[in-house]
Amino acid sequence: MTALSCLRPVWLLVLAVAAIVVTGCQRQPAATSEVAPATSTAATASPSSPSSSASAVQAASDWTWDLPDYLPPPRVPADNPMTQAKVALGRYLFYDTRLSGNGTQACATCHLQKLAFTDGRAHGLGSTGQLHPRSPMALGNVGWNATYTWANPALITLERQMTNPVFGETPVEMGVNDRNVKLVLQRLADDPAYAPRFAAAFPQDPAGQPTWDHIVKAVSSFERALITTNSKYDQVRQGRARYTAAEARGYALFKSADCIQCHQEPNFGGQFLSVATVKPDVSFHNKGLYNLDGQGAYPAESPGVIEITGKASDMGMYRAPTLRNIELTAPYMHDGSVATLGEVIDLYAAGGRGAGKDSPLKSPLLRPRHFSAQDRADLIAFLKTLTDHQFIRDPRYSDPFPAAPKKS
């Protein structure tokens, strides 16, 4: 789900479309636990406003956040409070290929758990085979983002972001459109296992009929529950581990070289937003990757925030992604044009790449720095402490559907 697409007017009608419940069964889910990641500590998500007729019938939030003391809970939309049942439903929908127009691609197709919910591609691949100009972003701790996708300041919630990959046509991702929008809902209604899940997640509809509003809210809730806080960095910060000498030097250099200006703790990215945030950071940065015309131009297929705002100064501007699990999410940059962590460090040490180093639009934070071979090794050692090996194996986030039988 690279989420670069523009929405068609169909989306405004889709939320009002009710599913037609018919008999039959397609893909039968496995009999796995549907208990979502819940906890015994920290604050619960904000409930819906009682003044809203829709929120009056929302399921009461039974969710708590199991977070270290340096990570406040994320903000949650009032009309989509976190619940166990909603996250459990969202997990199934996230992995269900029937959610795409042609029934071939799920959200999880582009967001693999073993790769920290990226896909290892430089360019995302849509359900119709169309390559995308940008790479899928990691989903760990995605609930703390102030905006979503690489370069769209208008997408400020997971719920708003999800409509792009599902309904967008430029490029096609999930490929839901006017011709198949009802068919997709009917596929889910055909599966008798879904009705009780929808009814539990959205008790205002005891019949459990799939609707796009409920699908979007459930998947967004599951994505909000993808929490990664057990890396070695976290263990050190919590007093459960100690850095090696190289890791400690790398951490110190990460801060002294100003890497932390764009990749801020505790999520090691830009635009961190939590319940404790007073003034959200919604900044984007030009990393000096391109300068095609001497004026800072980026390739036309992916020019950055300028594509949304039309402002010349937004050329080449992109959000600083999280560095959590960065060891697993190669290739790097919005277009996957940098293959390794070593190459990333070299690019930043050089103050940009090729003609991009002289771009008049390049961030002033990107300036040449002298890193020795030891410095580079230490930085990589530290970056690898941000890998959460439990996160990429956690069964709560895994595919709940049975594996297809192996061919003999």
HUPEJO-V333896 format. One record per pair of residues at least 6 apart in sequence whose C-alpha atoms are under 8 Angstrom apart, sorted by sequence separation. I is the first residue (numbers start at 0). GAP is how many residues later the second one is. D is the distance in Angstrom with one decimal. If there is no record, write none. Layout:
[[I	GAP	D] [I	GAP	D]]
This chain:
[[48	6	6.3] [49	6	5.8] [66	6	7.4] [75	6	7.5] [92	6	7.2] [96	6	5.2] [97	6	6.9] [98	6	7.4] [99	6	6.4] [110	6	3.9] [111	6	5.5] [124	6	4.7] [125	6	7.3] [146	6	5.8] [148	6	7.7] [154	6	5.6] [166	6	7.8] [167	6	7.8] [168	6	7.0] [187	6	6.7] [188	6	7.1] [198	6	5.9] [199	6	7.8] [201	6	7.5] [234	6	5.3] [235	6	5.3] [253	6	6.4] [261	6	7.9] [262	6	4.0] [263	6	6.4] [289	6	6.6] [290	6	5.0] [291	6	6.3] [296	6	7.5] [297	6	7.8] [305	6	6.4] [329	6	7.5] [330	6	6.8] [331	6	5.0] [337	6	6.4] [346	6	5.9] [350	6	5.8] [355	6	7.5] [47	7	5.3] [48	7	7.8] [96	7	5.3] [97	7	7.3] [98	7	6.3] [109	7	7.5] [110	7	4.3] [111	7	5.6] [123	7	5.8] [124	7	6.1] [146	7	7.2] [147	7	5.4] [164	7	7.4] [165	7	6.5] [166	7	6.9] [167	7	7.0] [197	7	7.9] [198	7	4.8] [234	7	7.9] [235	7	6.9] [261	7	6.3] [262	7	5.6] [272	7	5.9] [289	7	6.6] [290	7	6.2] [291	7	7.5] [305	7	7.5] [330	7	5.8] [331	7	6.1] [349	7	7.7] [47	8	7.5] [64	8	6.6] [96	8	4.5] [97	8	7.2] [109	8	6.1] [110	8	5.5] [122	8	6.1] [123	8	5.0] [146	8	5.4] [147	8	6.2] [164	8	5.2] [165	8	4.7] [166	8	6.1] [167	8	7.7] [175	8	7.7] [198	8	6.2] [199	8	7.8] [259	8	7.4] [261	8	5.6] [271	8	6.9] [272	8	7.6] [289	8	5.4] [305	8	4.6] [330	8	4.6] [331	8	7.2] [95	9	7.7] [96	9	4.1] [107	9	7.5] [109	9	5.1] [122	9	5.2] [123	9	7.5] [146	9	4.4] [147	9	7.1] [164	9	5.8] [165	9	6.2] [166	9	5.0] [198	9	4.1] [231	9	7.0] [270	9	6.6] [271	9	6.4] [289	9	7.8] [304	9	5.3] [305	9	5.1] [329	9	6.3] [330	9	6.5] [331	9	8.0] [47	10	7.6] [95	10	5.2] [96	10	7.8] [108	10	7.5] [122	10	5.8] [123	10	6.4] [145	10	5.8] [146	10	6.7] [147	10	7.1] [164	10	7.8] [165	10	5.8] [166	10	6.0] [197	10	4.6] [198	10	7.6] [270	10	4.5] [303	10	6.8] [304	10	6.4] [305	10	7.5] [329	10	6.5] [94	11	5.4] [95	11	7.6] [122	11	5.1] [123	11	5.1] [144	11	8.0] [145	11	7.5] [195	11	7.9] [196	11	7.1] [197	11	6.8] [269	11	6.9] [270	11	5.1] [303	11	5.7] [304	11	6.9] [305	11	7.5] [329	11	7.9] [93	12	6.3] [94	12	6.2] [121	12	7.0] [122	12	4.4] [123	12	5.8] [136	12	7.3] [148	12	7.5] [194	12	6.7] [195	12	6.0] [197	12	6.7] [201	12	7.4] [269	12	7.6] [270	12	6.7] [302	12	5.8] [303	12	4.7] [304	12	5.4] [331	12	7.5] [46	13	7.6] [92	13	8.0] [93	13	5.2] [94	13	5.3] [121	13	5.2] [122	13	7.3] [136	13	7.8] [147	13	6.4] [194	13	4.3] [269	13	7.2] [302	13	5.4] [303	13	5.0] [304	13	6.5] [46	14	6.7] [93	14	6.0] [94	14	7.8] [109	14	6.9] [120	14	6.4] [193	14	7.4] [194	14	6.2] [302	14	7.8] [303	14	5.8] [326	14	7.5] [351	14	6.9] [109	15	7.6] [120	15	7.7] [142	15	7.5] [194	15	7.6] [350	15	5.0] [351	15	7.7] [44	16	7.3] [197	16	7.8] [317	16	7.7] [350	16	4.3] [43	17	7.7] [118	17	6.8] [200	17	7.8] [297	17	6.8] [349	17	7.1] [350	17	4.4] [43	18	7.8] [44	18	6.9] [117	18	5.7] [296	18	6.6] [297	18	5.8] [347	18	6.6] [348	18	7.3] [349	18	4.7] [350	18	7.3] [43	19	5.8] [44	19	7.1] [62	19	5.8] [117	19	5.8] [295	19	7.2] [296	19	7.2] [347	19	7.5] [348	19	5.2] [349	19	6.6] [43	20	4.6] [60	20	6.0] [61	20	7.4] [62	20	5.3] [116	20	7.6] [117	20	5.0] [188	20	6.5] [295	20	7.6] [347	20	7.2] [348	20	4.7] [42	21	6.0] [43	21	6.3] [57	21	7.9] [59	21	7.8] [60	21	5.8] [61	21	5.4] [62	21	6.3] [104	21	7.9] [116	21	5.1] [117	21	7.4] [188	21	6.3] [283	21	7.9] [347	21	7.8] [348	21	6.5] [41	22	6.4] [42	22	6.2] [57	22	7.9] [58	22	8.0] [60	22	5.0] [61	22	6.5] [104	22	5.5] [115	22	6.0] [116	22	5.5] [187	22	6.8] [348	22	6.7] [40	23	6.5] [41	23	5.5] [54	23	7.9] [57	23	7.9] [59	23	7.3] [103	23	6.3] [115	23	6.9] [116	23	7.2] [38	24	7.7] [39	24	6.6] [40	24	6.5] [41	24	6.2] [54	24	5.8] [58	24	7.3] [115	24	6.6] [37	25	6.2] [38	25	5.5] [39	25	7.8] [40	25	5.7] [41	25	6.9] [53	25	7.5] [101	25	7.2] [110	25	7.2] [184	25	6.2] [37	26	5.8] [38	26	5.9] [39	26	6.9] [40	26	7.7] [100	26	8.0] [101	26	7.9] [109	26	6.4] [110	26	7.9] [184	26	6.9] [289	26	7.8] [37	27	6.6] [38	27	5.0] [99	27	7.2] [110	27	7.2] [184	27	7.8] [37	28	6.9] [44	28	7.6] [110	28	7.6] [287	28	7.9] [43	29	8.0] [45	29	7.9] [47	29	7.9] [48	29	6.3] [285	29	7.6] [286	29	7.5] [42	30	6.9] [44	30	7.4] [45	30	6.6] [47	30	4.2] [48	30	7.4] [285	30	5.1] [286	30	7.7] [41	31	8.0] [44	31	6.3] [45	31	7.9] [46	31	5.9] [47	31	5.2] [284	31	7.5] [285	31	4.5] [344	31	7.0] [45	32	6.4] [46	32	7.9] [47	32	7.2] [284	32	4.7] [285	32	6.4] [47	33	6.5] [283	33	5.3] [284	33	5.2] [46	34	5.8] [283	34	4.9] [284	34	6.3] [341	34	7.1] [45	35	6.7] [283	35	4.6] [284	35	7.0] [44	36	6.4] [282	36	6.9] [283	36	6.8] [44	37	6.4] [341	38	7.3] [131	39	6.4] [340	39	6.9] [130	40	7.9] [129	41	7.1] [129	42	6.6] [129	43	7.7] [127	44	7.0] [125	45	7.8] [126	45	7.2] [127	45	7.4] [315	45	7.8] [37	46	7.4] [125	46	5.8] [126	46	5.6] [314	46	7.4] [36	47	7.8] [125	47	4.1] [126	47	5.6] [127	47	7.3] [35	48	5.4] [124	48	7.3] [125	48	6.4] [126	48	6.5] [270	48	7.8] [312	48	6.8] [34	49	6.7] [35	49	7.5] [125	49	7.8] [269	49	6.7] [270	49	7.9] [34	50	7.8] [269	50	5.1] [33	51	7.9] [35	51	5.9] [268	51	5.6] [269	51	6.5] [35	52	5.5] [268	52	5.0] [269	52	7.2] [34	53	6.4] [162	53	7.6] [267	53	7.8] [268	53	3.9] [33	54	5.3] [161	54	6.7] [267	54	5.0] [268	54	6.2] [266	55	6.2] [267	55	5.2] [266	56	7.5] [267	56	6.4] [326	56	7.1] [158	57	6.0] [262	57	6.7] [266	57	6.8] [325	57	7.1] [326	57	5.8] [158	58	6.2] [161	58	7.5] [261	58	6.2] [262	58	7.6] [325	58	7.4] [262	59	6.8] [324	59	7.5] [326	59	7.9] [327	59	7.6] [262	60	7.1] [295	60	7.1] [322	60	7.5] [325	60	7.1] [326	60	6.5] [158	61	5.7] [293	61	7.8] [324	61	5.4] [325	61	6.9] [157	62	5.5] [323	62	5.0] [324	62	4.1] [287	63	7.3] [288	63	5.8] [289	63	7.1] [291	63	7.5] [295	63	4.8] [322	63	7.1] [323	63	6.2] [324	63	6.3] [287	64	4.5] [288	64	5.2] [289	64	7.4] [290	64	5.4] [293	64	7.9] [294	64	6.4] [295	64	6.0] [323	64	7.8] [157	65	8.0] [286	65	6.4] [287	65	6.1] [288	65	7.5] [289	65	6.4] [290	65	4.7] [293	65	6.7] [294	65	6.3] [295	65	5.7] [99	66	7.1] [157	66	8.0] [288	66	8.0] [289	66	4.3] [294	66	7.6] [295	66	7.7] [106	67	8.0] [288	67	5.0] [290	67	7.5] [74	68	7.5] [105	68	7.4] [287	68	4.2] [288	68	7.5] [290	68	5.6] [73	69	5.9] [74	69	7.3] [104	69	6.6] [287	69	5.4] [289	69	7.5] [73	70	5.2] [287	70	7.6] [287	71	6.3] [100	73	6.2] [101	73	7.2] [287	73	7.8] [99	74	4.6] [100	74	4.8] [287	74	5.1] [98	75	7.5] [99	75	5.9] [100	75	4.4] [285	75	6.6] [286	75	5.9] [287	75	7.4] [99	76	6.0] [100	76	7.2] [285	76	4.9] [286	76	6.3] [284	77	7.7] [285	77	5.3] [284	78	6.0] [287	78	7.7] [100	79	6.0] [286	79	6.8] [76	80	7.9] [100	80	7.3] [142	80	7.2] [141	81	7.0] [142	81	4.6] [141	82	6.2] [142	82	7.6] [100	83	6.5] [140	83	7.0] [99	84	7.1] [138	84	6.9] [140	84	7.8] [141	84	7.3] [98	85	6.0] [140	85	6.0] [97	86	6.5] [98	86	7.9] [139	86	5.5] [140	86	4.9] [138	87	7.0] [139	87	5.7] [140	87	6.1] [139	88	5.7] [97	89	6.6] [97	90	7.3] [227	96	7.9] [0	106	5.9] [257	107	7.6] [1	108	7.7] [88	108	5.8] [0	109	5.7] [87	109	7.9] [88	109	6.8] [0	110	7.1] [84	112	7.1] [85	112	7.9] [88	112	7.0] [256	112	7.8] [85	114	7.6] [84	115	5.9] [85	115	4.5] [84	116	4.7] [85	116	7.5] [83	117	7.9] [82	118	7.3] [1	122	6.4] [92	122	7.4] [252	122	7.6] [0	123	7.6] [146	124	7.0] [89	125	7.3] [92	125	7.9] [93	125	6.0] [144	125	7.9] [145	125	5.1] [249	125	7.0] [253	125	6.7] [92	126	6.4] [140	126	7.5] [144	126	5.7] [145	126	6.0] [252	126	7.0] [89	127	7.9] [144	127	5.3] [145	127	5.3] [249	127	7.9] [250	127	8.0] [89	128	4.3] [90	128	6.8] [93	128	7.9] [143	128	5.6] [144	128	5.7] [249	128	4.3] [250	128	6.9] [88	129	6.1] [89	129	4.0] [143	129	5.0] [152	129	7.4] [248	129	6.1] [249	129	4.1] [1	130	7.8] [3	130	8.0] [88	130	7.6] [89	130	7.2] [143	130	5.9] [247	130	7.9] [248	130	7.6] [249	130	7.2] [85	131	7.9] [86	131	6.0] [89	131	6.6] [90	131	5.7] [245	131	7.8] [246	131	5.9] [249	131	6.6] [250	131	5.7] [1	132	6.9] [85	132	5.1] [86	132	7.2] [89	132	5.0] [245	132	5.0] [246	132	7.3] [249	132	5.1] [1	133	6.3] [88	133	8.0] [89	133	8.0] [150	133	7.6] [248	133	8.0] [249	133	7.9] [1	134	4.5] [86	134	5.3] [87	134	7.1] [145	134	6.8] [246	134	5.1] [247	134	7.1] [0	135	6.1] [1	135	6.7] [85	135	6.6] [86	135	4.5] [145	135	7.2] [146	135	7.1] [245	135	6.4] [246	135	4.5] [85	136	7.5] [145	136	6.5] [245	136	7.5] [79	137	6.3] [86	138	7.2] [246	138	7.6] [81	139	6.2] [79	141	7.8] [58	142	6.8] [58	143	6.2] [57	144	6.4] [58	144	6.2] [3	145	7.1] [57	145	6.8] [58	145	7.9] [2	146	6.1] [56	146	7.1] [57	146	6.6] [1	147	6.9] [56	147	5.2] [10	152	7.8] [152	152	7.5] [232	152	5.3] [233	152	7.9] [150	153	5.5] [151	153	6.1] [231	153	4.9] [232	153	5.7] [149	154	7.8] [150	154	4.8] [230	154	6.2] [231	154	6.3] [152	155	7.9] [230	155	5.3] [231	155	7.2] [6	156	7.3] [10	156	7.1] [151	156	6.5] [230	156	5.2] [231	156	7.3] [6	157	6.1] [150	157	8.0] [230	157	4.1] [2	158	6.8] [5	158	6.3] [229	158	5.4] [230	158	7.0] [2	159	7.2] [4	159	5.1] [7	159	7.0] [228	159	7.0] [229	159	7.7] [3	160	6.6] [4	160	6.2] [6	160	6.0] [7	160	6.7] [227	160	6.4] [229	160	6.9] [2	161	5.1] [3	161	7.0] [6	161	4.9] [7	161	7.6] [25	161	7.6] [67	161	7.6] [229	161	7.5] [2	162	4.6] [4	162	7.8] [5	162	5.0] [6	162	7.2] [66	162	7.4] [1	163	6.7] [4	163	4.3] [5	163	6.4] [18	163	7.0] [27	163	7.4] [227	163	5.7] [0	164	5.5] [3	164	7.8] [4	164	5.9] [5	164	6.0] [21	164	7.5] [25	164	7.0] [26	164	7.2] [28	164	7.4] [226	164	7.5] [2	165	7.9] [4	165	4.8] [16	165	7.6] [19	165	7.6] [20	165	6.7] [24	165	5.5] [25	165	6.0] [27	165	7.4] [3	166	7.3] [4	166	5.5] [18	166	5.5] [19	166	5.9] [23	166	5.3] [24	166	4.6] [150	166	7.0] [3	167	7.0] [4	167	7.1] [9	167	7.2] [13	167	7.5] [18	167	5.9] [21	167	6.5] [22	167	5.6] [23	167	6.5] [24	167	6.6] [150	167	5.0] [4	168	7.8] [9	168	6.4] [20	168	5.1] [21	168	5.5] [22	168	7.8] [23	168	7.5] [132	168	6.2] [133	168	7.3] [149	168	5.6] [150	168	6.0] [19	169	6.8] [20	169	6.5] [22	169	7.8] [132	169	6.0] [149	169	5.4] [2	170	7.7] [18	170	6.7] [67	170	7.8] [148	170	8.0] [1	171	7.8] [149	171	7.9] [225	171	7.0] [0	172	6.8] [0	173	7.8] [136	184	7.8] [137	184	7.8] [139	184	7.5] [149	184	6.7] [20	188	7.0] [36	188	6.9] [19	189	7.7] [18	190	5.8] [17	191	7.2] [18	191	5.7] [137	191	7.3] [17	192	7.2] [18	192	6.1] [17	193	5.8] [16	194	6.8] [15	195	7.9] [16	195	7.6] [70	195	6.7] [14	196	6.8] [69	196	7.0] [14	197	5.3] [13	198	6.6] [14	198	5.4] [74	198	7.1] [73	199	6.6] [74	199	5.3] [134	199	5.8] [73	200	4.2] [74	200	5.2] [133	200	5.3] [134	200	5.7] [72	201	5.8] [73	201	5.6] [133	201	4.6] [134	201	6.2] [71	202	6.0] [72	202	6.0] [132	202	6.4] [133	202	7.3] [71	203	6.5] [71	204	6.5] [115	209	6.4] [119	209	6.3] [120	209	7.8] [121	209	5.9] [118	210	7.7] [119	210	5.9] [120	210	6.8] [121	210	7.6] [117	211	6.2] [119	211	6.5] [115	212	6.5] [122	212	6.4] [114	213	5.3] [115	213	6.8] [121	213	5.8] [122	213	6.7] [114	214	6.0] [121	214	3.9] [120	215	7.2] [121	215	6.9] [115	275	7.6] [115	276	5.9] [114	277	7.1] [113	278	4.9] [112	279	5.3] [113	279	6.9] [112	280	7.4] [112	284	7.4] [112	285	6.9] [94	304	6.0] [94	305	7.5] [90	306	7.1] [94	306	7.7] [90	307	8.0] [91	307	7.5] [90	308	7.6] [91	308	6.3] [90	309	7.4] [91	309	7.6] [36	359	6.4] [35	360	6.3] [34	361	7.5] [33	362	8.0] [31	368	6.4] [29	370	6.1] [28	371	6.6] [29	371	5.0] [28	372	4.7] [29	372	5.0] [27	373	7.3] [28	373	6.4] [27	374	7.9]]
